Amino acid sequence: MSPHFCKVGKIKPNLNKLISLTEFEKRILNFVEDINKVDYPKSFNGITI
């Protein structure tokens, strides 16, 4: 493999896009709340619930 295409050790994370743990927990909590609000029909994908 040519070292011309090697990016190991050259890519750095975008620190502006990193979020704190509390912000991550808030996003997960909001996602779970939104999922719980979804009203599924009695028959979902051919499976009667």
Secondary structure, DSSP 8 states (H G I E B T S, - for coil): --GGG--TTT----TTT---HHHHHHHHHHHHHHHHH----SEETTEE-
